[in-house]
Amino acid sequence: MKAGVLHAKDDIRCEEIPTPVPSKGEVVVKVRATGICGSDLPRVLGDGAHFFPIVLGHEFSGEVAEVGEGVTSVKVGDRVAGVPLVPCLKCDDCQKGNYALCKHYSFIGSREQGSFAEYVKMPERNVVRFDDSVSFEQGAFFEPATVAIHGLLCADYRAGEDVAILGGGTVGLFTAQWAKIFGAKRVFVFDIDNDRLALAKRLGADVTVNTLDKDFRQQVDELTGKKGFGFVYETAGVDVTMKLAFEIAGNKSSVCFIGTPTKDLVFTPKLFENMNRKEFKLTGSWMSYSAPFPGKEWSLTAHYFSTGALKFDSSFIFKKVPLCNIKDAFDMFKIPGTVKGKVLIVNE
């Protein structure tokens, strides 16, 4: 089969490798679409790969092509999304259902062969079926959609509050939609890109805020009566938005950092003191799993994608690139600001 094989930093090639064969309890999926995740960039363009050669890719959908002995939950031809985490299921964290915290995990697309290929193999429990009404392109967005709802749940989300989403990227826009689905009073999306804010509006955001506007804080104060927000979800992982979360959180609110920072983050004592004075709860969110594996995050995504309540817009996709042009896809990320949205690697 063809696969995008990473041999060294910035050396990814489309080449022939053996097609995987399922063992007992495993399935082989014919990959139809795979998203390039932000975490793939340092692995390809930086020094983040665990080893070479490696086939990356973990945000994917496709069809079950072959099943191993004992597989009963799916059959050949089923449309499925891939669940990339492969927990040990034996450690204390796994036994408590905290699979994302497993210390002995593997991960499809970073620690074992991933979906930048025509076929990928995984345990039976690592596929989630989805409805025929859901396209393969939309199916490749299961993983970011589950990351979003996991963050929502980590902050003990409840309905009836004003909710702020900091960052209008893929995860941010899904977080905004989950907040609406589960009863937010109003959802505010903050970003610096008017196109992303327009998309947020189309997907149901009540208010959009461009933080490049000089008076955006005054605008927010007027709309919230200077009370701030009951829930704040930071999804960009950048200095400005992580600090802004402390400023706009309301009294007794909940703040969740879904975004992953890549640089040092320094708070002034005055800014940090907001957490003390407002008595807000701060938590992080990591991946997208709960018991029973892979968790309600995945079953709810399958359900709300199928009903249309969790909306998918073609604007999520910046460009679709054939597998054998995978190097061109990663080259686009070398020029800051070029890529606005998800790049999908597709197999016809």
Secondary structure, DSSP 8 states (H G I E B T S, - for coil): -EEEEEEETTEEEEEE-------TTEEEEEEEEEE--TTHHHHHHSS--SSSSEE---EEEEEEEEE-TT--S--TT-EEEE--EE--S-SHHHHTT-GGG-SS-EEBTTTB--SSBSEEEEEGGGEEE--TTS-HHHHTTHHHHHHHHHHHHHTT--SSSEEEEE--SHHHHHHHHHHHHTT-SEEEEEES-HHHHHHHHHTT-SEEEETTSTTHHHHHHHHHTT--EEEEEE-S--HHHHHHHHHHEEEEEEEEE-S---S-----HHHHHHHHHHT-EEEE--SS--SSTT-HHHHHHHHHHHHSSS---GGGEEEEEEGGGHHHHHHGGGSTT---SEEEEE--
